[in-house]
Amino acid sequence: MNKILIIEDDINIRLELAKLLNKNNYITDVIDDFDNYETFLKENTYDLILLDIILPYKDGYEICKNIKSKYNTPIIFVTSRNTDEDELKSIISGGDDFITKPYNKAILLEKIKRTLEKNNPTYYKEITVNEVTLDLHLSLIKYKNKELELTRNEFRILYYLFLNADTVVTKNNLIEYLWNDKFYIDENILNVNVNRLRKKLEEINIKDFIKTVHGKGYMI
Protein backbone atom coordinates (compact mmCIF):
# COMPACT_ATOMS: atom_id res chain seq x y z
CA MET A 1 0.00 0.00 0.00
CA ASN A 2 1.11 3.55 -0.69
CA LYS A 3 2.22 5.66 2.25
CA ILE A 4 1.19 9.33 2.37
CA LEU A 5 2.44 12.10 4.65
CA ILE A 6 -0.10 14.82 5.59
CA ILE A 7 1.34 18.25 6.45
CA GLU A 8 -1.70 20.27 7.54
CA ASP A 9 -2.06 22.54 10.60
CA ASP A 10 -5.86 22.39 10.91
CA ILE A 11 -6.43 19.38 13.17
CA ASN A 12 -9.96 18.72 11.84
CA ILE A 13 -8.84 18.71 8.21
CA ARG A 14 -5.78 16.66 9.15
CA LEU A 15 -7.91 13.97 10.76
CA GLU A 16 -10.47 14.10 7.96
CA LEU A 17 -7.76 13.56 5.34
CA ALA A 18 -6.23 10.68 7.28
CA LYS A 19 -9.63 9.03 7.70
CA LEU A 20 -10.47 9.44 4.00
CA LEU A 21 -7.12 8.02 2.88
CA ASN A 22 -7.13 5.13 5.35
CA LYS A 23 -10.63 4.22 4.17
CA ASN A 24 -9.26 4.09 0.61
CA ASN A 25 -6.37 1.75 1.49
CA TYR A 26 -3.59 4.29 1.95
CA ILE A 27 -1.24 4.33 4.94
CA THR A 28 -0.93 7.80 6.47
CA ASP A 29 1.32 9.76 8.79
CA VAL A 30 0.31 13.19 10.07
CA ILE A 31 2.54 16.00 11.34
CA ASP A 32 1.69 18.37 14.16
CA ASP A 33 5.27 19.58 14.75
CA PHE A 34 5.86 21.58 11.58
CA ASP A 35 9.36 22.73 12.48
CA ASN A 36 10.58 19.11 12.43
CA TYR A 37 8.95 17.76 9.27
CA GLU A 38 12.36 16.75 7.92
CA THR A 39 12.69 14.16 10.68
CA PHE A 40 9.69 12.30 9.25
CA LEU A 41 11.29 12.28 5.80
CA LYS A 42 14.63 11.00 7.11
CA GLU A 43 13.04 8.20 9.12
CA ASN A 44 10.33 7.13 6.64
CA THR A 45 9.80 6.65 2.92
CA TYR A 46 6.65 8.25 1.51
CA ASP A 47 5.00 7.77 -1.87
CA LEU A 48 3.19 11.13 -1.71
CA ILE A 49 2.89 14.25 0.45
CA LEU A 50 -0.27 16.34 0.93
CA LEU A 51 0.90 19.83 1.85
CA ASP A 52 -0.89 22.97 3.05
CA ILE A 53 0.49 26.40 2.14
CA ILE A 54 -0.23 28.38 5.29
CA LEU A 55 1.67 26.66 8.10
CA PRO A 56 3.44 27.69 11.31
CA TYR A 57 7.16 28.56 11.03
CA LYS A 58 7.44 28.17 7.24
CA ASP A 59 5.04 28.40 4.33
CA GLY A 60 4.28 25.39 2.18
CA TYR A 61 6.17 26.75 -0.83
CA GLU A 62 9.41 26.89 1.14
CA ILE A 63 8.81 23.39 2.54
CA CYS A 64 8.06 22.07 -0.96
CA LYS A 65 11.28 23.53 -2.39
CA ASN A 66 13.30 22.04 0.44
CA ILE A 67 11.74 18.58 0.07
CA LYS A 68 12.15 18.56 -3.71
CA SER A 69 15.84 19.51 -3.38
CA LYS A 70 16.44 16.26 -1.48
CA TYR A 71 13.73 13.77 -2.43
CA ASN A 72 11.73 12.69 -5.47
CA THR A 73 8.50 12.41 -3.48
CA PRO A 74 5.48 13.88 -5.34
CA ILE A 75 3.62 16.70 -3.55
CA ILE A 76 0.00 17.80 -3.89
CA PHE A 77 -0.93 21.15 -2.36
CA VAL A 78 -4.24 21.02 -0.45
CA THR A 79 -4.99 24.61 0.52
CA SER A 80 -7.56 27.36 1.01
CA ARG A 81 -5.40 29.63 -1.14
CA ASN A 82 -7.15 29.59 -4.50
CA THR A 83 -5.76 32.33 -6.74
CA ASP A 84 -3.95 31.75 -10.03
CA GLU A 85 -0.84 33.21 -8.40
CA ASP A 86 -1.00 30.58 -5.64
CA GLU A 87 -1.32 27.77 -8.15
CA LEU A 88 1.58 29.19 -10.19
CA LYS A 89 3.74 29.41 -7.05
CA SER A 90 2.92 25.79 -6.24
CA ILE A 91 4.16 24.72 -9.68
CA ILE A 92 7.32 26.85 -9.47
CA SER A 93 8.15 25.48 -6.02
CA GLY A 94 7.95 21.92 -7.37
CA GLY A 95 4.40 20.85 -6.55
CA ASP A 96 2.94 18.07 -8.70
CA ASP A 97 -0.70 19.11 -8.32
CA PHE A 98 -2.98 21.58 -6.53
CA ILE A 99 -6.48 21.36 -5.04
CA THR A 100 -8.38 23.99 -3.05
CA LYS A 101 -10.40 23.64 0.15
CA PRO A 102 -13.12 22.75 0.61
CA TYR A 103 -12.03 19.93 -1.65
CA ASN A 104 -14.21 17.41 -3.43
CA LYS A 105 -13.23 14.02 -1.97
CA ALA A 106 -13.62 12.15 -5.25
CA ILE A 107 -11.49 14.69 -7.11
CA LEU A 108 -8.78 14.62 -4.43
CA LEU A 109 -8.65 10.82 -4.51
CA GLU A 110 -8.40 10.86 -8.30
CA LYS A 111 -5.58 13.42 -8.18
CA ILE A 112 -3.74 11.26 -5.65
CA LYS A 113 -4.23 8.15 -7.79
CA ARG A 114 -2.99 9.86 -10.95
CA THR A 115 -0.01 11.47 -9.25
CA LEU A 116 1.05 8.13 -7.77
CA GLU A 117 0.70 6.41 -11.14
CA LYS A 118 2.64 9.13 -12.92
CA ASN A 119 5.49 8.88 -10.44
CA ASN A 120 5.59 5.10 -10.15
CA PRO A 121 8.42 3.71 -12.32
CA THR A 122 6.79 0.28 -12.43
CA TYR A 123 4.28 1.77 -14.87
CA TYR A 124 7.17 2.11 -17.28
CA LYS A 125 9.34 -0.54 -18.86
CA GLU A 126 12.64 1.21 -18.20
CA ILE A 127 14.27 3.78 -15.92
CA THR A 128 17.29 5.75 -17.14
CA VAL A 129 19.79 7.64 -14.97
CA ASN A 130 22.95 9.21 -16.45
CA GLU A 131 22.58 7.20 -19.70
CA VAL A 132 22.37 3.91 -17.77
CA THR A 133 19.05 2.11 -18.29
CA LEU A 134 17.45 -0.46 -16.00
CA ASP A 135 14.96 -2.73 -17.78
CA LEU A 136 12.25 -3.48 -15.21
CA HIS A 137 10.66 -6.32 -17.13
CA LEU A 138 13.74 -8.29 -18.22
CA SER A 139 16.08 -7.46 -15.29
CA LEU A 140 18.74 -6.07 -17.59
CA ILE A 141 21.15 -3.17 -17.23
CA LYS A 142 21.88 -1.34 -20.51
CA TYR A 143 24.58 1.12 -21.50
CA LYS A 144 25.63 2.27 -24.98
CA ASN A 145 24.25 -0.70 -26.93
CA LYS A 146 25.56 -3.19 -24.35
CA GLU A 147 23.50 -5.04 -21.78
CA LEU A 148 23.87 -7.48 -18.90
CA GLU A 149 21.43 -9.79 -17.19
CA LEU A 150 21.13 -9.14 -13.44
CA THR A 151 20.62 -11.55 -10.57
CA ARG A 152 17.66 -10.96 -8.25
CA ASN A 153 19.74 -9.11 -5.64
CA GLU A 154 21.67 -7.12 -8.23
CA PHE A 155 18.41 -5.98 -9.78
CA ARG A 156 16.88 -5.08 -6.40
CA ILE A 157 19.92 -3.05 -5.37
CA LEU A 158 19.90 -1.10 -8.61
CA TYR A 159 16.12 -0.72 -8.60
CA TYR A 160 16.17 0.87 -5.14
CA LEU A 161 19.04 3.17 -6.10
CA PHE A 162 17.29 4.16 -9.35
CA LEU A 163 14.12 4.96 -7.42
CA ASN A 164 16.17 7.25 -5.19
CA ALA A 165 18.51 8.73 -7.81
CA ASP A 166 20.50 11.77 -6.60
CA THR A 167 19.61 10.85 -3.00
CA VAL A 168 21.85 9.14 -0.47
CA VAL A 169 20.43 5.70 0.34
CA THR A 170 21.55 4.60 3.79
CA LYS A 171 22.94 1.12 4.25
CA ASN A 172 20.28 0.36 6.85
CA ASN A 173 17.46 1.29 4.46
CA LEU A 174 19.00 -0.78 1.67
CA ILE A 175 19.48 -3.80 3.95
CA GLU A 176 15.89 -3.55 5.16
CA TYR A 177 14.63 -3.29 1.58
CA LEU A 178 16.68 -6.27 0.38
CA TRP A 179 16.30 -8.62 3.32
CA ASN A 180 13.51 -7.08 5.48
CA ASP A 181 15.93 -7.12 8.40
CA LYS A 182 18.34 -4.35 9.43
CA PHE A 183 19.25 -5.84 12.80
CA TYR A 184 20.63 -9.31 12.03
CA ILE A 185 22.14 -8.88 8.56
CA ASP A 186 25.84 -8.03 8.66
CA GLU A 187 26.65 -4.81 6.80
CA ASN A 188 29.56 -6.64 5.17
CA ILE A 189 27.05 -8.78 3.26
CA LEU A 190 25.67 -5.62 1.64
CA ASN A 191 29.19 -4.34 0.90
CA VAL A 192 30.09 -7.62 -0.82
CA ASN A 193 26.91 -7.49 -2.94
CA VAL A 194 27.51 -3.88 -3.98
CA ASN A 195 31.18 -4.49 -4.83
CA ARG A 196 30.26 -7.52 -6.97
CA LEU A 197 27.64 -5.43 -8.73
CA ARG A 198 30.17 -2.66 -9.42
CA LYS A 199 32.58 -5.15 -10.99
CA LYS A 200 29.76 -6.55 -13.11
CA LEU A 201 28.77 -3.08 -14.33
CA GLU A 202 32.39 -2.46 -15.38
CA GLU A 203 32.02 -5.37 -17.82
CA ILE A 204 29.94 -3.06 -20.02
CA ASN A 205 32.02 0.01 -19.16
CA ILE A 206 29.74 1.46 -16.48
CA LYS A 207 32.30 2.92 -14.09
CA ASP A 208 31.84 4.93 -10.87
CA PHE A 209 28.08 4.68 -11.24
CA ILE A 210 27.35 3.56 -7.67
CA LYS A 211 29.08 6.06 -5.40
CA THR A 212 29.89 5.46 -1.74
CA VAL A 213 28.99 8.34 0.58
CA HIS A 214 31.28 7.63 3.51
CA GLY A 215 29.52 7.19 6.82
CA LYS A 216 26.10 7.28 5.13
CA GLY A 217 25.51 4.87 2.28
CA TYR A 218 25.30 4.85 -1.53
CA MET A 219 23.91 6.99 -4.31
CA ILE A 220 23.78 7.12 -8.10
C-alpha positions in Angstrom: 0.0 0.0 0.0 1.1 3.5 -0.7 2.2 5.7 2.2 1.2 9.3 2.4 2.4 12.1 4.7 -0.1 14.8 5.6 1.3 18.3 6.4 -1.7 20.3 7.5 -2.1 22.5 10.6 -5.9 22.4 10.9 -6.4 19.4 13.2 -10.0 18.7 11.8 -8.8 18.7 8.2 -5.8 16.7 9.2 -7.9 14.0 10.8 -10.5 14.1 8.0 -7.8 13.6 5.3 -6.2 10.7 7.3 -9.6 9.0 7.7 -10.5 9.4 4.0 -7.1 8.0 2.9 -7.1 5.1 5.3 -10.6 4.2 4.2 -9.3 4.1 0.6 -6.4 1.8 1.5 -3.6 4.3 1.9 -1.2 4.3 4.9 -0.9 7.8 6.5 1.3 9.8 8.8 0.3 13.2 10.1 2.5 16.0 11.3 1.7 18.4 14.2 5.3 19.6 14.8 5.9 21.6 11.6 9.4 22.7 12.5 10.6 19.1 12.4 9.0 17.8 9.3 12.4 16.8 7.9 12.7 14.2 10.7 9.7 12.3 9.2 11.3 12.3 5.8 14.6 11.0 7.1 13.0 8.2 9.1 10.3 7.1 6.6 9.8 6.7 2.9 6.7 8.3 1.5 5.0 7.8 -1.9 3.2 11.1 -1.7 2.9 14.3 0.5 -0.3 16.3 0.9 0.9 19.8 1.8 -0.9 23.0 3.0 0.5 26.4 2.1 -0.2 28.4 5.3 1.7 26.7 8.1 3.4 27.7 11.3 7.2 28.6 11.0 7.4 28.2 7.2 5.0 28.4 4.3 4.3 25.4 2.2 6.2 26.8 -0.8 9.4 26.9 1.1 8.8 23.4 2.5 8.1 22.1 -1.0 11.3 23.5 -2.4 13.3 22.0 0.4 11.7 18.6 0.1 12.2 18.6 -3.7 15.8 19.5 -3.4 16.4 16.3 -1.5 13.7 13.8 -2.4 11.7 12.7 -5.5 8.5 12.4 -3.5 5.5 13.9 -5.3 3.6 16.7 -3.6 0.0 17.8 -3.9 -0.9 21.2 -2.4 -4.2 21.0 -0.4 -5.0 24.6 0.5 -7.6 27.4 1.0 -5.4 29.6 -1.1 -7.2 29.6 -4.5 -5.8 32.3 -6.7 -4.0 31.8 -10.0 -0.8 33.2 -8.4 -1.0 30.6 -5.6 -1.3 27.8 -8.1 1.6 29.2 -10.2 3.7 29.4 -7.1 2.9 25.8 -6.2 4.2 24.7 -9.7 7.3 26.9 -9.5 8.1 25.5 -6.0 8.0 21.9 -7.4 4.4 20.8 -6.6 2.9 18.1 -8.7 -0.7 19.1 -8.3 -3.0 21.6 -6.5 -6.5 21.4 -5.0 -8.4 24.0 -3.1 -10.4 23.6 0.1 -13.1 22.8 0.6 -12.0 19.9 -1.7 -14.2 17.4 -3.4 -13.2 14.0 -2.0 -13.6 12.1 -5.2 -11.5 14.7 -7.1 -8.8 14.6 -4.4 -8.7 10.8 -4.5 -8.4 10.9 -8.3 -5.6 13.4 -8.2 -3.7 11.3 -5.6 -4.2 8.2 -7.8 -3.0 9.9 -11.0 0.0 11.5 -9.2 1.1 8.1 -7.8 0.7 6.4 -11.1 2.6 9.1 -12.9 5.5 8.9 -10.4 5.6 5.1 -10.2 8.4 3.7 -12.3 6.8 0.3 -12.4 4.3 1.8 -14.9 7.2 2.1 -17.3 9.3 -0.5 -18.9 12.6 1.2 -18.2 14.3 3.8 -15.9 17.3 5.8 -17.1 19.8 7.6 -15.0 22.9 9.2 -16.4 22.6 7.2 -19.7 22.4 3.9 -17.8 19.0 2.1 -18.3 17.4 -0.5 -16.0 15.0 -2.7 -17.8 12.3 -3.5 -15.2 10.7 -6.3 -17.1 13.7 -8.3 -18.2 16.1 -7.5 -15.3 18.7 -6.1 -17.6 21.1 -3.2 -17.2 21.9 -1.3 -20.5 24.6 1.1 -21.5 25.6 2.3 -25.0 24.3 -0.7 -26.9 25.6 -3.2 -24.4 23.5 -5.0 -21.8 23.9 -7.5 -18.9 21.4 -9.8 -17.2 21.1 -9.1 -13.4 20.6 -11.5 -10.6 17.7 -11.0 -8.2 19.7 -9.1 -5.6 21.7 -7.1 -8.2 18.4 -6.0 -9.8 16.9 -5.1 -6.4 19.9 -3.0 -5.4 19.9 -1.1 -8.6 16.1 -0.7 -8.6 16.2 0.9 -5.1 19.0 3.2 -6.1 17.3 4.2 -9.4 14.1 5.0 -7.4 16.2 7.3 -5.2 18.5 8.7 -7.8 20.5 11.8 -6.6 19.6 10.9 -3.0 21.9 9.1 -0.5 20.4 5.7 0.3 21.5 4.6 3.8 22.9 1.1 4.3 20.3 0.4 6.8 17.5 1.3 4.5 19.0 -0.8 1.7 19.5 -3.8 4.0 15.9 -3.6 5.2 14.6 -3.3 1.6 16.7 -6.3 0.4 16.3 -8.6 3.3 13.5 -7.1 5.5 15.9 -7.1 8.4 18.3 -4.3 9.4 19.3 -5.8 12.8 20.6 -9.3 12.0 22.1 -8.9 8.6 25.8 -8.0 8.7 26.7 -4.8 6.8 29.6 -6.6 5.2 27.0 -8.8 3.3 25.7 -5.6 1.6 29.2 -4.3 0.9 30.1 -7.6 -0.8 26.9 -7.5 -2.9 27.5 -3.9 -4.0 31.2 -4.5 -4.8 30.3 -7.5 -7.0 27.6 -5.4 -8.7 30.2 -2.7 -9.4 32.6 -5.2 -11.0 29.8 -6.6 -13.1 28.8 -3.1 -14.3 32.4 -2.5 -15.4 32.0 -5.4 -17.8 29.9 -3.1 -20.0 32.0 0.0 -19.2 29.7 1.5 -16.5 32.3 2.9 -14.1 31.8 4.9 -10.9 28.1 4.7 -11.2 27.3 3.6 -7.7 29.1 6.1 -5.4 29.9 5.5 -1.7 29.0 8.3 0.6 31.3 7.6 3.5 29.5 7.2 6.8 26.1 7.3 5.1 25.5 4.9 2.3 25.3 4.8 -1.5 23.9 7.0 -4.3 23.8 7.1 -8.1 
